[in-house]
Amino acid sequence: MTDPTRAAGPAEGGTQDWDQFGPEYDQPPFDGTPRTYVIASLQRSGSHMLGHLLHGTDQLGSPLEYLHPRHLAKWQHLLGEPDPAATLRAVMARRTSPSGWFGVKVHWRHLAGVHEDAAIMDALDPKDWVRITRDDKVAQAVSFVIARQTKSWISFQEVRHEPMYDFEGIAKGVRTFEKQEAAWDAWFAERGITPHVVVYEEMLADPARTVTDVCARLGVPAPATLPDPGTTRQATATNAEWRARYLEESGGY
C-alpha cells in the first residue's frame, strides 16, 4: 500500500524519489538547545529554493516543512514519539547544524494551525525569522494553479497533467496570497518582530547575495561558493501567457 504521507509534496502532489524524511537532510547528532529560525512563507513564494540554498551552507540546518500536519504525523510515526512537541524536539536533534541553528519553513496556513499550541511553540522557541515574499502576486497565483493541476510542485517532479487556464482559480489565488501576506504582517506587528525579508524576484536575480545576507543576519560565515539549491525555477512560457491573459481579462489586476 502506498504511504500517503510519503507521496504528499510540499502542498499537494507527489514527491517521487525525493525523501525529505531520509538521511540526506540529517545533520550530525546535536546535543544541546538549538536556536531556531523560521522561514515565514506562502506557497509558490520560492521558499523551497531558499530552504535548500540555506541547507547547502552546512550551517543553517535543513529548513523543511516540519509543521505541515502530514509531515509532523509522519515524523511522529517514524520516531515513535508520544506527541507532536516531543516529535519536533527529536527532529531538532537530528536536523540541527553544528552551528546550533535549526531551520523550519512554515507557510502561513501551517502556523495558523499550531500557533495556539503552547507545547509546540515552546519546543519551537524561534530566535529569528526570515520572511520570503513574492512581489508579483498574479505570477504567484498562476504558479499555484499550474502546480496544483500538474501535481508538479518542485522542478524535479514529473508533470502528471497538462494545465488548463483557469481565470477564477488565479483570481482566488491572488486574493488568498494577499490575505495571507496581511496575516503575516499582523503576526509580526503584534509581536514586535522585524524579520529579515527575502524577495523572491531578488533571490532569482542574485541568489548568492540572498544567502550572504541571511548568513549575516544569523551570524554565520557565508559560504565561499553558492550552494546548489537542488531545484530550479519552474516557470515556462505557459506561466507568462496565463499571467498576460489574466491581466487583460481582469483589467490589469
Disulfide bonds with the S-S distance in Angstrom:
none
